[in-house]
Each structure stands twice: as structure tokens, then as C-alpha cells.
Amino acid sequence: MIRVKKEIGMAHHKHHEKLEKIKEAIRDSKELTEEQKSNALVHVEEWYAEDKAFGSLIEGLIEKFAELEPIFSEMGLI
């Protein structure tokens, strides 16, 4: 169980780093207008929040139903 939490946490950390790079690229873009940048950044934040929620869901399910861990692992979710 602890391994799963660590793996989920590591995945979030990797996603967070990638999303920060994406946000930086959007902010630095010379091709996008300020409005386009703003809209794109809003979408990135929404996707990040959804991803965190998904990780919390997986973690919560595993805490309640340990039998799901191998299934989620097989699916590549953890």
C-alpha cells in the first residue's frame, strides 16, 4: 500500500513538472496572443486538477479495496 502511494505521488510530481514546463512555454510564446495564453493556461490548470483528482480516486479505491491494486497496476495506472 505504501509503495502505491509513493508511485502515485511520484507520477503526480512528474506530471506537475511537465505541466510547469508547458505553462512556461505558453507564457513565453510569441505566437499566442495574451488572451490565447490566458485561455491555454486555464485549460492546463483544469487538466492538472483533474489528474490530481484521478490519482486521489485511485489511491482511495486501493485503500478501501486492496484487491484493486494488481488490477490498476496491470492497467498501468500505478
N, C-alpha and C positions, 0 to 999 in steps of 0.2 A: 504494500500500500504506500509506504513512504517513497519507494522507487517511482511509483506512478506520479505522485505529487511532484517529485523532483523533475521528472520528464516533462510533465505538463508545464511546470514553471519555466524550464529551460526553453521549451517551444515558444512560450509567450515572450520570453526575453529575446529570442531570435527574431520573432515576428515584430516585436517592438523596435529593434534595431533597424530592420528593413523598412518599416513604416517611417521611422525618423529620417532615413536616407531619402525615401520617396518624398516626404514633406519638404525636405531641404531642396531637392531638385525642383519641386513645384515652385517654391518660393524664389529660387534663383533663375527660373525660366525667363528667357527674354521673348519667347514665342507666345506666352499666355498673357492676357490682359489681367489687371488686378481682380476683376470680377471672376474671371475663369480660375485664377489662382485660389481665390476665396472659396468658390464652389468646389473645386477639387479637394482642398484641404478639409472641408466639411465632410465630404464623402470618405476620405481617408480615416477621419476620426470615427465616423459611424461604423466603418468596416472593422476598425480596431476594437471598438466597444462590442460589436457582435462576436468577434473572435474570442475576446475575453469571456464573454457570456457563455460561449460554446465550451471553452475549457472548464469553466466552473460547473457547467452541466455535466460534463464527462466525469470530472472529479467527484461531484456529488453522487452521481449514479454508482460509481465504483465504491464509494464509502458505504452506501446502503446495500449494494449488491455486488460483493466481491467477485462473484461468478462472471460478471461482465468484463472484468479486466482482460482475460485472454481473448475475448471476442473483440474488444476495442483494439487490443494490440494487433490482432490478426488483420484488422481493418486498417491499420496504420494510423489510428487516431491518438495513440500514446506511444 
